[in-house]
Amino acid sequence: MIVINPKSVHLEKGYLLASQADSQVRSRWHDKLQKAFTRRQQQHETAVSEYEKRKQVTNRDILTGVIYVMGGIGAGTICFLIPLLFGLTTSFWAIIGTIIFSLTSMLGIGLGIFWLIQLTLPKPQPPANPFQAQIFSPILPQWKAAMNIRLPPAIQHGDKGELAFIRKLQFMLGNDYFLLSGIQQRHGEDVDVVLIGPKGVWVFEVKYWSGTIRWQSGHWSRFKTYHEQGGKLSIENKPIAQPPDKQWQRVAEDVNRSVQMRCPGLVSRHLSRMIVKGGLVFTHESAKYEIGSGFPISWGSSEWWLGHIMTAPKIPNWSETDSMAILDALLGRHREIHNYPNTRCMVEQATKLVANSEALMTNWVKHS
């Protein structure tokens, strides 16, 4: 899952360029890459031939060295045996034998070092096929990474649950899902989480509420019970600024309106399947819930929502282009409220990535 930088613009156009770029670039460079690959194969064959020749010479030299060492050992041994066999002076022949053994030892050590060095020389490896190996990174994953934003640390108390929920979504969902966090579709009200992907559009209002959370016949209450000193049971009521179900309904309708107004073709193609899904997410680990029957929207813990999303059906014929169109729509409305001085044009990002890919191919061909 990719968390979208809210400053990203022209996502749909950038996606179309990036998604087609790999095949187009490879098509333009096919002949040059094939010729360069053929040259590298020829260079590899020459290098292997030279390697085998050096190996044969090395084996011959090592064998010759072994013969000299064996001869030296034999000569040194004879020098020590001559005085015993012929009754000659021992010291002279002992000196000669010692010299021969010393020279033979040095030759043996040198031969061993030479052999070890030859073992470390690698055999030439065949060149990577530019049409099969990942020599050149695909452009689309790099383009998606360029619009990703790193999650900040939870600064405010309520952010803790929201960020934890987003991280769980990141862990569970692939890179065909896209998430917007904290955008606005009306002045003064944030949409906590919008998830867009093959299963449609999901809007979540996230609450990091502890204690007991109760809803009964349209009325909300939130309280904590604890024992005071002396054992007296006390109840601490927690204020609720606005009913969270009404809050979700409002932001979900805002998201739906932006999509309806800015993506009419997309809505007409998917018809009723474009209904915004989602609901309330309660993220506090120790909270207790007393939600009565008749509650108007879906609700649950982070884990419940993760399971619900994973088992939800995909929308037939949904494409990543559809996701990009919705992202453009929601971010376009968000920028009408927040006029960013600097934006990140995803068409420019795709163009840069194409240029980088072609520069790498130029360098690969040049050094072949």
PyMOL commands that set and color helices and strands:
alter all, ss='L'
color gray80, all
select helices_A, chain A and resi 11-86+90-120+139-146+159-172+244-262+264-274+302-311+320-337+346-366
alter helices_A, ss='H'
color red, helices_A
select strands_A, chain A and resi 2-3+8-9+178-186+189-197+200-207+212-216+219-227+233-237+277-282+288-291+298-301+344-345
alter strands_A, ss='S'
color yellow, strands_A
deselect
rebuild
show_as cartoon
